[in-house]
Amino acid sequence: MHMILLVLNNPGLMDDILNAWEEAGVGGITILPSTGMARIREKGAWRDDLPLIPSLEDFHDYVESLNRTLFTIVPSDEMVDKVIEATQRITGDLNDPHTGILVTLPVDRFIGIHRNPQS
């Protein structure tokens, strides 16, 4: 078992990534809004300047300035390779700047993941 963790720099690509991971065989994906130190320093992504009564537009601008961190658990090295390939079809080469960071980690145990009986 492996955990795949992707910090996606462009949140506009998230739906395409989700579709690509599902097509690669991923059964479940957790998504978190996130930001990094560089983004905070460059763009002020960690906003404390929202008005007392913000508009929906204020929140939209704030949310879109954040990365998306996606993670999932997959059963095999083969699946990891499929997910990496599917990801880079959408993002381009992850070694290029401002695309994202993908990490895989071995998983010794897991509790609370319920497999689909068809998989």
C-alpha distances in whole Angstrom, upper triangle without the diagonal:
4,7,10,13,16,20,22,26,28,27,29,26,24,25,24,21,20,21,20,16,17,19,16,14,12,13,14,15,16,19,22,25,25,27,27,30,32,32,34,36,37,37,37,34,34,37,40,43,42,45,46,46,44,44,41,41,41,37,36,37,35,32,32,32,29,26,23,19,17,13,10,7,6,4,6,8,11,10,10,13,14,14,15,18,19,19,21,23,24,24,26,25,23,25,28,29,29,26,23,20,16,14,10,9,6,5,7,8,9,12,14,12,14,13,16,17,18,14
4,6,10,13,16,19,22,24,24,26,23,21,22,22,18,18,20,18,14,16,18,15,14,12,13,13,13,14,17,19,22,22,24,24,27,28,28,30,32,33,33,34,31,31,34,37,40,39,43,44,44,41,41,38,38,38,35,33,34,32,29,29,29,26,22,20,16,14,10,8,6,5,6,7,8,11,9,7,11,13,11,13,16,16,16,18,21,21,21,23,21,19,21,24,25,25,22,19,16,13,10,6,5,5,5,8,10,10,14,15,13,15,15,17,20,20,16
4,6,10,13,16,19,21,21,23,21,18,20,20,16,16,18,17,13,15,17,15,14,11,13,12,11,11,14,15,18,18,20,20,23,25,25,27,29,30,30,30,27,27,31,33,36,35,39,40,40,37,37,35,35,34,31,30,31,29,25,26,26,22,19,16,13,10,7,6,4,6,9,10,11,13,11,9,12,13,11,12,16,16,15,17,20,20,19,21,20,18,20,22,23,22,20,16,14,10,8,5,5,6,6,10,11,10,13,14,12,15,15,18,21,21,18
4,7,10,12,16,18,18,20,17,15,17,17,13,13,16,14,11,13,16,13,13,10,13,11,10,11,12,14,16,16,18,18,22,23,22,25,27,27,27,28,25,26,29,32,34,34,37,38,38,36,36,33,33,32,29,28,28,26,23,23,23,20,16,14,10,8,5,5,6,7,11,11,11,12,10,7,10,11,8,9,13,13,11,14,16,16,16,17,17,14,17,19,20,19,16,13,11,7,6,5,7,9,10,14,15,14,17,17,15,17,17,19,22,22,19
4,7,10,13,15,15,18,16,13,16,16,12,13,16,15,12,15,17,15,16,13,14,13,10,10,10,11,13,12,14,15,18,19,19,21,23,24,24,24,21,22,25,28,30,30,34,35,35,32,32,30,30,29,26,25,25,23,20,20,20,16,13,10,7,6,4,7,9,11,14,15,14,16,13,11,13,14,11,10,14,14,11,14,17,16,15,17,16,13,15,17,18,16,14,10,8,6,5,6,8,11,12,16,17,16,18,18,16,19,19,21,25,25,22
4,6,9,11,12,14,12,11,14,13,10,11,14,13,11,15,17,15,16,13,16,14,11,10,10,10,12,11,12,13,16,17,16,19,21,21,21,22,19,20,23,26,29,28,32,34,34,31,30,28,27,26,24,22,22,21,18,17,17,14,10,8,6,5,6,9,12,13,17,17,16,17,15,12,14,14,10,10,13,12,9,11,14,13,11,13,13,10,13,14,14,13,10,7,6,4,6,9,12,15,16,20,20,19,21,21,19,22,22,23,27,26,23
4,6,9,10,13,12,10,14,14,11,13,16,15,14,17,19,18,20,17,19,16,13,12,10,9,9,8,9,10,13,13,13,15,18,17,17,18,15,17,20,23,25,25,29,31,31,28,28,25,24,24,21,20,19,17,15,14,13,10,7,6,4,7,9,12,15,17,21,21,20,21,18,16,17,17,14,13,15,15,11,13,16,13,11,14,14,10,13,14,13,10,9,5,5,6,9,12,14,18,19,23,23,22,24,23,22,25,25,26,30,30,27
4,6,6,9,8,8,11,11,9,11,14,14,13,16,18,18,19,17,19,17,13,13,10,10,10,9,10,11,15,14,13,16,18,17,17,18,15,17,20,23,25,24,28,30,30,27,26,24,22,22,20,18,17,16,14,12,12,9,6,5,6,8,11,14,17,19,22,22,21,22,19,17,18,17,14,13,15,13,10,11,13,11,8,11,12,10,13,12,12,9,7,5,7,8,12,14,17,21,22,26,26,25,26,26,24,26,26,27,30,30,27
4,6,9,9,10,13,13,12,14,17,17,17,20,21,21,23,21,23,21,17,16,13,12,11,10,9,10,13,12,10,13,15,14,13,15,13,15,18,21,23,23,26,29,29,25,25,23,21,20,19,16,15,14,13,10,9,8,5,7,9,11,14,18,21,22,26,26,25,25,23,20,20,20,17,15,17,16,12,13,15,12,9,12,13,10,12,11,9,6,5,5,8,11,14,17,20,24,25,29,29,28,30,29,27,30,30,31,34,33,31
4,5,6,8,11,11,11,13,15,15,16,19,20,21,23,21,23,21,17,17,14,13,11,11,11,13,16,15,12,15,17,15,14,16,14,17,18,22,23,22,26,28,28,24,23,21,19,19,17,15,14,14,12,9,9,8,6,8,11,12,16,19,22,23,27,27,26,26,23,21,22,21,18,16,17,16,12,13,14,11,8,11,13,12,15,13,11,8,7,8,11,14,17,20,23,26,27,31,31,30,31,30,28,30,30,30,34,33,31
4,5,5,9,10,10,11,14,15,15,17,19,20,22,19,21,18,15,14,11,11,9,10,11,14,17,16,14,16,19,17,15,17,14,16,17,21,22,21,24,26,26,22,21,18,17,17,15,12,12,12,9,7,8,7,6,6,9,11,15,17,21,23,26,27,26,26,23,22,22,21,18,17,19,16,13,15,15,12,11,14,16,15,18,16,15,11,10,10,13,15,18,20,23,26,27,31,30,28,29,28,26,28,28,28,32,31,29
4,6,7,8,10,11,13,14,16,17,19,20,22,20,22,20,17,17,13,14,13,14,15,17,20,19,16,19,21,19,17,19,16,19,20,24,24,23,25,28,27,23,21,18,17,18,16,13,13,14,11,8,10,11,10,10,13,14,17,20,23,24,28,28,28,27,24,23,23,22,18,18,19,16,14,15,15,11,11,14,17,16,19,17,16,13,12,13,16,17,20,23,26,29,29,33,33,31,32,30,28,30,29,29,33,32,30
4,6,5,6,9,10,11,12,14,15,16,19,17,19,18,15,15,13,14,13,15,16,18,21,20,18,21,23,21,20,22,19,21,23,26,27,26,29,31,30,26,25,22,20,21,19,16,16,17,14,11,13,13,10,10,12,12,15,17,21,21,25,25,24,24,21,19,20,18,15,15,15,12,10,11,11,7,7,11,14,13,17,16,15,12,10,11,14,15,18,20,23,26,27,31,31,29,30,29,26,28,27,27,30,29,27
4,5,5,6,9,10,10,12,14,15,17,15,16,14,11,12,9,11,11,13,15,17,21,21,18,21,24,22,21,22,19,21,22,26,26,25,28,30,29,26,24,21,20,21,18,16,16,16,13,11,13,12,10,8,10,9,12,14,18,19,23,23,23,23,19,18,19,17,14,15,15,12,10,13,13,9,10,14,16,15,18,18,17,14,12,12,14,14,17,19,21,24,25,28,28,26,27,25,23,24,24,24,27,26,24
4,5,5,6,9,10,11,12,14,16,14,15,14,12,13,11,14,14,16,19,21,25,24,22,24,27,26,24,25,22,24,25,28,29,27,30,32,30,27,25,21,21,22,20,17,18,19,15,14,16,15,13,11,13,11,14,15,19,19,23,24,24,23,20,19,20,17,15,16,16,13,11,14,13,10,12,15,18,17,21,21,21,18,15,15,17,17,20,21,24,26,26,30,29,27,27,25,23,24,23,22,26,24,23
4,5,5,6,9,10,11,12,14,14,15,15,13,15,14,16,17,18,20,22,26,25,23,26,28,27,25,27,24,26,27,31,31,30,33,35,33,30,28,25,24,25,23,20,21,21,18,16,18,17,15,13,14,13,15,16,19,19,22,23,22,21,18,18,18,15,13,14,13,10,9,11,10,7,9,12,15,15,19,19,19,17,14,14,16,16,19,20,23,26,26,30,30,27,29,27,24,25,24,23,26,24,23
4,5,5,6,8,10,10,12,11,13,13,10,12,11,14,15,16,18,20,24,23,21,24,27,26,24,26,23,25,27,30,31,30,33,35,34,30,29,26,25,26,23,21,21,21,18,16,18,16,13,11,11,9,12,12,15,16,19,19,19,18,15,14,15,12,9,10,11,8,6,9,9,7,8,12,14,13,17,17,18,16,12,12,13,12,15,16,19,22,22,26,26,24,26,24,21,23,21,21,25,23,21
4,5,5,6,9,10,11,9,10,10,8,10,10,13,15,17,19,22,25,25,23,26,29,28,26,27,24,25,27,30,32,30,33,35,33,30,29,25,25,26,23,21,22,22,18,17,19,17,15,11,12,9,11,11,14,14,18,19,19,18,15,15,16,13,10,12,13,10,9,13,12,10,12,15,17,17,20,21,21,19,16,15,16,14,17,17,20,22,22,25,25,22,23,22,19,19,19,18,22,20,18
4,6,5,6,9,10,10,11,11,11,14,13,17,18,20,23,25,29,28,26,29,32,31,29,30,27,29,30,34,35,33,36,37,36,33,31,27,27,28,26,23,24,25,21,20,22,20,18,15,15,13,14,14,16,16,19,20,20,18,15,16,16,13,11,13,13,9,10,13,12,10,13,16,18,18,22,22,23,21,18,17,18,17,19,19,22,24,24,27,27,25,26,24,21,21,19,18,21,19,18
4,5,5,6,9,9,12,12,12,15,15,18,19,21,23,25,28,28,26,29,32,30,29,31,28,30,32,35,36,35,38,40,38,35,33,30,29,31,28,25,26,26,23,21,23,21,18,16,15,13,14,13,15,14,17,17,17,15,12,13,13,9,8,10,9,6,7,10,9,8,11,13,15,15,19,20,21,20,16,16,17,15,17,17,20,22,23,26,26,24,26,24,21,22,20,19,22,20,18
4,5,5,6,5,8,9,9,12,13,16,18,20,22,24,27,27,26,29,31,30,30,31,27,29,31,34,36,35,38,39,38,35,34,30,30,31,28,26,27,26,23,22,23,21,18,15,14,10,11,10,12,11,14,14,15,13,10,10,11,8,6,9,10,7,7,11,11,10,13,15,16,16,19,20,22,20,17,15,16,13,15,14,17,19,19,22,22,20,22,21,18,18,17,16,19,18,15
4,5,5,5,7,8,9,13,14,18,20,22,25,26,30,30,29,31,34,33,32,33,30,31,33,36,38,36,39,40,39,36,34,31,31,32,29,27,28,28,24,23,25,23,20,17,16,13,13,11,12,12,14,15,16,15,11,13,14,11,9,12,13,10,11,14,14,13,16,18,20,19,23,24,25,24,20,19,19,17,18,17,20,21,20,23,23,21,22,20,17,17,15,14,17,15,13
4,5,7,9,12,13,16,17,21,23,25,27,29,32,32,31,34,36,35,34,35,32,34,36,39,40,39,42,43,42,38,37,33,33,34,32,29,30,30,27,25,27,26,23,20,19,16,16,14,15,13,15,16,16,14,11,13,13,9,9,12,12,9,11,14,12,13,16,18,19,20,23,24,26,25,21,20,21,18,20,19,21,22,22,25,25,23,25,23,20,19,17,15,18,15,14
4,6,9,12,12,16,17,21,23,24,27,28,31,31,30,33,36,35,34,35,32,34,36,39,41,40,43,44,43,40,39,35,35,36,33,30,32,31,28,26,28,26,22,19,18,15,14,12,13,11,12,12,13,10,7,9,9,6,6,10,9,7,10,12,12,13,15,17,18,18,21,23,25,24,20,19,19,16,17,16,18,19,20,23,23,21,23,22,19,19,16,15,18,15,13
4,6,9,11,15,17,21,23,25,28,29,33,33,32,34,37,36,36,37,33,34,37,40,42,40,43,44,43,40,39,36,36,37,33,31,33,32,28,28,29,27,24,20,19,15,14,11,11,9,10,11,13,11,7,10,11,8,8,12,12,11,13,16,16,16,19,20,21,21,24,26,27,26,23,21,21,17,18,16,18,18,18,21,21,19,20,19,16,15,12,12,14,12,9
4,6,7,11,14,17,20,22,24,26,30,30,29,31,34,34,33,34,30,31,34,36,38,37,40,41,40,37,36,33,33,34,30,29,30,29,26,25,27,24,21,17,16,12,10,8,8,7,9,11,13,12,8,10,12,10,8,12,13,11,12,16,16,16,18,20,21,20,23,25,26,25,21,19,18,15,16,14,16,16,16,19,18,16,18,16,13,13,11,11,14,13,10
4,7,11,13,17,20,22,25,27,31,32,31,32,36,35,34,35,31,32,34,37,38,37,40,41,39,37,36,32,33,34,30,29,31,30,26,26,28,25,22,18,17,13,11,8,9,8,11,13,16,15,11,13,16,13,12,15,17,15,15,19,19,19,21,23,24,23,26,28,29,27,24,22,21,18,18,17,18,18,16,19,18,15,16,14,10,10,8,8,12,11,9
4,7,10,14,17,19,22,24,28,29,28,29,33,33,32,32,28,28,30,33,35,33,36,37,36,33,33,29,30,31,27,26,28,26,23,23,25,22,19,16,14,10,9,6,8,9,12,15,17,17,13,14,17,15,13,16,18,15,15,19,20,19,20,23,24,22,26,27,27,25,22,20,19,17,17,16,17,17,16,18,17,14,14,12,9,10,10,10,14,14,12
4,6,10,13,15,19,21,24,26,24,26,29,29,28,28,24,25,27,30,32,30,33,34,33,30,30,27,27,28,24,23,24,23,19,20,21,18,15,12,10,6,6,5,8,10,14,16,18,18,14,14,17,15,12,14,17,14,13,17,18,17,17,21,21,19,23,24,24,22,19,17,16,14,15,14,15,17,16,19,18,15,16,14,11,13,13,14,18,18,16
4,7,10,12,16,18,22,24,22,23,27,27,26,25,22,22,24,26,29,27,30,31,30,28,28,25,25,25,22,21,22,20,17,18,19,16,14,10,8,6,5,6,10,13,16,19,20,21,17,16,19,18,15,17,19,17,15,19,20,18,19,22,23,20,23,24,24,22,19,16,16,14,15,15,16,17,16,19,18,15,15,14,12,14,15,17,20,21,19
4,7,9,13,16,19,21,19,20,23,24,22,22,18,18,21,23,25,24,27,28,27,25,24,21,22,22,18,17,19,17,13,14,15,12,10,7,6,5,7,9,13,16,19,21,22,23,19,18,20,19,16,17,19,17,15,18,20,17,17,20,21,19,22,22,22,19,17,14,14,14,15,16,17,20,19,22,21,18,19,17,16,18,19,20,24,24,22
4,6,10,13,16,18,16,17,20,21,19,19,15,15,17,20,22,21,24,25,25,22,22,20,20,19,16,16,17,14,11,13,13,10,8,6,5,6,9,12,15,18,22,24,24,25,22,20,23,22,18,19,22,20,17,20,22,19,18,21,22,19,22,23,21,18,17,14,14,15,15,17,18,21,20,23,22,20,20,19,18,21,22,23,27,28,26
4,7,11,14,15,13,14,17,18,16,15,11,12,14,16,19,18,21,22,22,19,20,17,17,16,13,13,13,11,8,9,10,6,6,5,6,9,12,15,19,22,25,27,27,28,25,23,25,24,20,21,23,21,18,20,22,19,18,21,22,19,22,22,20,16,16,14,14,16,17,19,20,24,23,26,26,23,24,23,22,24,26,27,31,31,29
4,7,10,12,10,11,14,15,14,13,10,10,13,16,18,18,21,23,23,21,22,20,19,18,15,15,14,11,9,10,9,6,5,6,6,10,12,16,19,22,26,27,27,28,25,23,25,25,21,20,23,22,18,20,22,20,17,21,21,18,20,20,17,14,14,12,12,14,15,18,19,23,23,26,26,24,25,24,23,26,28,29,33,33,31
4,7,8,6,7,11,11,11,10,7,8,11,14,17,17,21,23,24,21,22,20,20,17,15,15,14,11,10,11,8,5,5,8,9,13,15,19,22,25,28,29,28,30,27,24,26,26,22,21,24,23,19,21,23,20,18,20,20,17,19,18,15,13,14,12,12,15,16,19,21,24,25,28,28,27,28,27,27,30,31,32,36,36,34
4,6,5,6,9,10,11,11,9,9,13,16,18,20,23,25,27,24,25,24,23,20,19,19,17,14,14,14,11,9,8,11,11,15,17,20,23,26,29,29,28,30,28,24,26,27,23,22,24,24,20,21,24,21,18,20,20,16,17,17,14,12,13,11,11,14,15,19,20,24,25,28,29,27,29,29,29,32,33,34,38,38,36
4,6,5,6,9,10,10,9,10,13,16,18,20,24,26,27,25,26,26,24,22,20,21,19,16,16,16,13,11,12,14,15,18,20,24,26,29,32,32,31,33,31,27,29,30,26,25,27,27,23,24,27,24,21,23,22,19,19,18,15,14,16,14,14,17,18,21,23,26,27,30,31,30,32,32,32,35,36,38,42,42,39
4,5,5,6,8,9,9,11,14,17,19,21,24,27,28,26,27,26,24,22,21,21,18,16,17,16,12,12,12,15,16,19,21,25,28,30,33,33,32,33,31,28,29,30,26,24,26,26,23,22,25,23,19,21,20,17,17,16,12,11,14,13,14,17,19,22,24,28,29,32,33,33,34,34,34,37,38,39,43,43,40
4,5,5,6,7,6,9,11,15,16,18,21,24,25,22,23,22,20,18,17,17,14,12,13,12,9,8,9,13,14,18,21,24,27,30,33,33,32,33,31,28,29,29,26,24,26,26,22,22,24,22,18,20,20,17,18,16,13,10,13,13,14,18,19,23,25,29,30,33,34,32,34,34,33,36,37,38,42,42,39
4,6,6,4,5,6,9,12,13,15,19,22,23,21,22,22,20,17,17,17,14,12,13,13,10,10,11,15,16,20,22,26,29,32,35,36,34,36,34,30,32,32,29,27,29,29,25,25,28,25,22,24,24,21,21,20,17,14,17,16,17,20,22,25,27,30,31,34,35,33,34,34,34,37,38,40,43,43,41
4,6,6,8,9,11,14,15,18,21,24,25,23,25,25,23,20,20,20,17,15,17,16,13,13,14,18,19,23,25,29,32,34,38,38,36,38,36,33,33,34,31,29,31,31,27,27,29,27,24,25,25,22,22,20,17,15,18,18,19,22,24,27,29,32,33,36,37,36,37,37,37,40,41,43,47,47,44
4,6,8,11,12,15,16,18,21,24,26,23,24,24,21,19,19,19,16,14,16,15,11,12,14,17,19,23,26,29,32,35,38,38,36,38,35,32,33,33,30,28,30,30,26,25,28,25,22,23,23,21,20,18,15,13,16,17,18,22,24,28,29,33,35,38,39,37,39,39,38,41,42,43,47,46,44
4,5,8,9,13,13,15,18,21,22,19,20,20,18,15,16,15,12,11,13,12,8,10,12,16,18,22,25,29,32,34,38,38,37,38,36,33,33,33,30,28,30,29,26,25,27,24,21,23,24,22,22,20,16,14,17,17,19,23,25,28,30,34,35,38,39,37,38,38,37,40,41,42,46,45,43
4,5,6,9,10,12,15,18,20,17,19,19,17,14,14,15,12,10,12,13,9,10,13,17,19,22,25,29,32,35,38,39,38,39,37,34,35,35,32,30,32,31,27,28,30,27,24,26,26,24,24,23,19,16,19,19,20,24,26,29,31,34,35,38,38,37,37,37,37,39,41,42,46,46,44
4,6,9,10,12,15,18,19,16,17,17,15,13,12,12,10,7,9,9,6,7,10,13,15,19,22,26,29,32,35,36,35,36,34,31,32,32,28,27,30,28,25,25,27,24,21,24,25,22,23,22,18,15,17,17,18,21,23,26,28,31,32,35,35,33,34,33,33,36,37,38,42,42,40
4,7,9,10,14,16,18,16,17,17,16,13,12,14,12,8,10,12,9,9,12,14,16,20,22,26,29,32,36,37,36,37,35,32,34,34,30,29,32,30,27,28,30,27,24,27,27,24,26,24,21,18,20,19,20,23,24,27,28,31,32,35,34,33,33,32,32,35,37,38,42,42,41
4,5,7,10,13,14,12,15,15,14,10,10,12,10,7,10,12,10,11,14,17,19,22,25,29,32,35,38,40,39,40,38,35,37,36,33,32,34,33,29,30,32,29,26,29,30,27,29,27,24,21,23,22,23,26,27,30,32,35,35,38,37,35,36,35,35,37,39,40,44,44,43
4,6,9,10,13,12,15,16,15,12,12,15,13,10,13,15,14,14,18,20,22,25,28,31,34,38,41,43,42,44,41,38,40,40,36,35,38,36,33,34,36,32,30,33,34,31,32,31,27,24,26,25,27,29,30,33,34,37,37,40,39,37,37,36,37,39,41,43,46,47,45
4,6,9,11,10,13,15,14,10,11,14,12,10,14,16,14,15,19,22,24,27,30,34,37,40,44,45,45,46,43,40,42,42,38,37,39,38,34,35,37,33,31,34,35,32,33,32,28,25,27,27,29,31,33,36,37,40,40,43,42,40,40,39,39,42,44,45,48,49,47
4,7,8,6,9,11,11,7,8,11,10,9,12,14,14,15,19,21,23,26,29,33,36,39,43,44,44,45,42,40,42,41,37,37,39,37,34,35,36,33,31,34,35,33,34,33,29,26,28,27,29,31,33,36,37,40,40,43,42,39,39,38,38,40,42,43,47,47,46
4,5,5,8,11,11,8,10,13,13,12,15,17,17,19,22,24,27,30,33,36,39,42,46,48,48,49,45,43,45,44,40,40,42,40,37,38,39,36,34,37,39,36,38,36,33,30,31,31,33,35,37,40,41,44,43,46,45,42,42,40,41,43,45,45,49,50,48
4,6,10,13,14,11,12,16,16,15,17,20,20,21,25,26,28,31,34,37,40,43,47,49,49,50,47,45,47,46,42,42,44,42,39,41,42,38,37,40,41,39,41,39,36,32,34,33,35,37,38,41,42,45,44,47,45,43,42,40,41,43,45,46,49,50,49
4,7,10,12,10,11,14,15,14,17,19,20,21,25,26,28,31,33,36,40,43,46,48,49,50,46,45,46,45,42,42,44,41,38,40,41,37,36,39,41,39,41,39,36,33,34,33,35,37,39,41,42,45,44,47,45,43,42,40,40,42,44,44,48,49,48
4,7,8,6,7,10,11,11,13,16,16,18,21,23,25,28,31,34,37,40,44,46,46,47,43,41,43,42,38,39,40,38,35,37,37,34,32,36,38,35,37,36,33,29,30,30,32,34,36,38,40,43,42,45,43,41,40,38,38,40,42,42,46,46,45
4,5,5,7,9,10,11,13,15,16,18,21,22,26,28,31,34,37,40,44,45,46,46,42,41,43,41,38,38,39,37,34,36,36,32,31,35,37,35,37,35,33,29,30,30,32,34,36,39,40,43,42,45,44,41,41,38,38,40,41,41,45,45,44
4,5,5,6,9,10,11,12,15,16,19,20,23,25,28,31,34,37,40,42,43,43,39,38,39,38,34,35,36,33,31,33,33,29,28,32,34,32,35,33,31,27,27,27,30,31,34,36,38,40,40,43,42,39,38,36,35,37,38,38,41,41,41
4,5,5,6,9,10,11,13,15,18,19,23,25,28,31,35,37,41,42,42,42,39,38,39,37,34,34,35,32,30,31,31,27,27,30,32,31,33,31,28,25,25,26,29,31,33,36,38,41,40,44,43,40,39,37,37,38,39,39,43,43,42
4,6,5,6,9,10,11,13,17,19,22,24,28,31,34,37,41,42,42,43,39,38,39,38,34,34,36,33,30,31,32,28,27,30,32,30,32,30,28,24,25,25,28,30,32,35,36,40,39,43,42,39,39,37,36,38,40,40,44,44,43
4,5,5,6,9,10,11,15,16,19,21,24,27,31,34,37,39,39,40,36,35,36,35,31,31,33,31,28,29,30,26,25,29,31,29,31,29,27,23,24,23,25,27,29,32,33,36,36,39,38,35,35,33,33,34,36,36,40,40,39
4,5,5,6,9,10,13,14,18,20,23,26,30,32,36,37,37,38,34,33,34,33,29,29,31,28,25,27,27,23,22,26,28,26,29,27,25,21,21,21,24,26,28,31,33,36,35,39,38,35,35,33,32,34,35,35,39,38,37
4,6,5,6,9,13,15,18,21,24,27,31,33,37,38,38,38,35,33,34,33,30,29,31,28,25,26,27,23,22,25,27,25,27,25,23,19,20,20,23,25,28,31,33,36,36,40,39,36,37,35,34,36,37,37,41,41,39
4,6,5,7,11,13,16,19,22,26,29,32,36,37,37,37,34,32,33,32,29,29,30,28,25,26,27,24,22,25,27,25,27,25,22,18,19,19,21,24,26,29,30,34,34,37,36,34,34,33,32,34,36,36,40,40,38
4,5,6,9,10,13,16,19,22,26,28,32,33,33,34,31,29,30,29,26,26,27,25,22,24,25,21,20,23,25,23,25,24,21,17,18,17,19,21,23,26,28,31,31,34,33,31,31,29,29,31,32,32,36,36,35
4,5,8,9,13,15,19,22,26,28,32,33,33,33,30,28,29,28,24,24,25,23,20,21,22,18,17,20,22,20,23,21,19,15,15,15,18,20,23,26,28,31,31,35,34,32,33,31,30,32,33,33,37,36,35
4,7,10,13,16,20,23,27,29,33,34,33,33,30,28,29,29,25,24,26,24,21,21,23,19,17,20,22,19,21,20,17,13,14,14,17,19,22,25,27,31,31,35,35,33,33,32,31,33,34,35,39,38,37
4,7,10,13,16,20,23,26,29,30,30,31,28,25,27,26,23,22,24,22,19,20,22,18,16,19,21,18,20,19,16,13,13,12,14,17,19,22,24,27,28,31,31,29,30,28,28,30,31,32,36,36,34
4,7,10,13,17,20,22,26,27,26,27,24,22,23,23,19,18,20,19,15,17,19,15,13,16,17,15,17,16,14,10,10,9,11,13,15,18,20,24,25,28,28,26,27,27,25,28,28,29,33,33,31
4,6,10,13,17,19,23,24,24,24,21,19,21,20,16,16,19,17,13,16,17,14,13,16,17,15,18,17,16,13,11,9,11,12,14,16,18,22,22,26,25,23,24,23,22,24,25,26,30,29,27
4,7,10,14,16,20,21,21,22,19,17,19,18,15,15,18,16,13,15,18,15,14,17,17,14,17,18,17,14,12,9,9,10,11,13,15,18,18,22,22,20,21,20,19,22,22,24,28,28,25
4,7,11,13,17,18,18,19,16,14,16,16,12,13,16,14,11,14,16,14,14,17,17,15,18,19,19,16,14,11,11,9,11,12,14,16,16,20,20,18,19,18,16,19,19,20,24,24,21
4,7,10,14,15,16,17,14,12,15,15,11,12,16,14,12,16,18,16,16,19,19,16,19,21,21,19,16,13,12,10,9,10,11,13,13,16,16,14,16,15,13,16,16,18,22,22,19
4,7,10,12,14,15,11,10,14,13,10,12,15,14,13,17,18,18,18,20,20,18,21,23,23,22,19,16,14,12,11,10,11,12,11,14,14,12,14,13,10,13,13,15,18,18,15
4,7,9,11,13,10,9,13,13,11,13,16,16,15,18,20,20,20,23,22,20,23,25,26,25,22,19,17,13,12,9,9,9,8,11,11,9,11,12,9,11,11,13,16,17,14
4,6,8,9,6,7,10,10,9,12,14,14,15,18,19,20,20,22,22,20,23,25,26,26,22,20,18,14,13,10,10,10,9,12,12,11,14,14,11,12,11,13,15,15,12
4,7,8,7,8,11,12,12,14,16,16,17,20,22,23,23,25,24,23,25,28,29,29,26,23,21,17,15,12,12,10,9,11,12,11,14,15,12,13,11,13,14,14,11
4,5,5,6,9,10,11,13,14,15,17,19,20,22,23,23,22,21,23,26,28,28,25,22,20,16,15,11,12,10,11,13,14,14,18,19,16,17,14,16,17,17,13
4,5,5,6,9,10,11,12,14,15,17,19,20,21,21,20,19,20,24,26,26,23,21,18,15,13,10,11,10,12,14,16,17,20,22,19,20,18,20,21,20,16
4,5,5,6,9,10,11,12,14,16,17,19,20,20,19,19,21,24,26,26,23,21,19,16,15,12,14,13,15,17,19,19,22,23,20,21,18,19,20,19,15
4,5,5,6,9,10,10,12,14,15,17,18,19,19,18,20,23,25,25,21,19,18,14,14,11,13,13,14,17,18,17,20,20,17,18,15,16,18,17,13
4,5,5,6,9,10,10,12,14,16,16,17,16,15,17,20,22,22,18,16,14,11,10,8,10,11,13,16,17,17,20,21,18,19,17,19,21,20,16
4,5,5,6,9,10,11,12,15,15,15,14,14,16,19,21,21,18,16,15,12,12,10,13,14,16,19,21,21,24,24,21,23,20,21,23,22,18
4,6,5,6,8,10,11,13,14,15,15,15,17,20,22,22,18,17,16,13,14,13,15,16,18,21,22,22,24,24,21,22,19,19,21,20,16
4,5,5,6,9,10,11,12,13,13,13,16,18,20,19,15,14,13,10,11,11,14,15,16,20,21,20,22,22,19,20,18,19,21,20,17
4,5,5,6,9,10,10,11,10,9,12,14,17,17,13,12,11,8,10,10,13,15,17,21,22,22,25,25,22,23,22,22,25,24,20
4,5,5,6,9,10,10,10,10,13,15,18,18,14,14,13,11,13,13,17,19,21,24,26,25,28,28,24,26,23,24,26,24,21
4,6,5,7,9,10,11,12,15,16,18,18,14,14,14,12,14,15,18,20,21,25,26,25,27,26,23,24,22,22,24,22,20
4,5,5,6,8,9,9,12,13,15,14,10,10,11,9,12,13,17,19,21,24,25,24,26,26,23,24,23,23,26,25,22
4,5,5,5,6,7,10,11,13,13,9,10,11,10,13,15,18,21,23,27,28,27,30,29,26,28,26,27,30,28,25
4,6,6,8,10,13,13,16,15,12,13,14,13,17,18,22,24,26,29,30,29,32,31,28,29,27,27,29,27,25
4,6,9,10,13,13,14,13,10,11,13,13,17,18,22,24,26,30,30,29,31,30,27,28,27,27,30,28,25
4,7,7,10,9,11,9,6,8,10,11,15,17,21,24,26,29,30,29,31,31,28,30,28,29,32,30,28
4,6,9,8,10,10,7,9,12,12,16,18,22,25,27,31,32,31,34,33,31,32,31,31,34,32,29
4,5,6,9,10,7,9,10,11,14,16,20,23,26,29,31,31,33,33,31,33,31,32,35,33,30
4,5,7,8,6,6,6,8,11,14,17,20,23,27,28,28,31,31,28,31,30,31,34,32,29
4,6,9,8,8,8,10,12,15,18,22,25,28,30,30,33,33,31,34,33,34,37,36,32
4,7,6,8,10,12,15,18,22,25,28,31,33,33,35,36,33,36,35,36,39,37,34
4,6,8,10,13,16,19,22,26,28,32,34,33,35,36,34,36,36,37,40,39,36
4,6,9,12,16,19,22,26,28,32,33,32,34,34,32,34,34,35,38,37,35
4,7,10,13,17,20,24,26,29,30,29,32,31,29,31,31,32,35,34,31
4,7,10,13,17,20,22,26,27,26,28,28,26,29,28,29,33,32,29
4,7,10,13,17,19,23,24,23,26,26,24,27,27,28,32,31,28
4,7,10,14,16,20,21,21,23,24,22,24,24,25,29,28,25
4,7,10,13,16,18,18,21,22,20,23,23,25,28,28,24
4,7,9,13,15,15,19,20,18,21,20,22,25,25,21
4,6,10,12,13,16,18,17,20,20,22,25,25,22
4,6,9,11,15,17,16,18,18,21,23,24,20
4,6,7,11,13,12,15,16,19,21,22,19
4,7,11,14,13,16,17,20,22,23,20
4,7,10,10,13,14,18,19,22,19
4,7,7,10,12,15,17,20,17
4,6,9,11,15,17,19,18
4,6,10,13,15,18,17
4,6,10,12,15,13
4,7,9,12,11
4,6,8,7
4,5,6
4,6
4
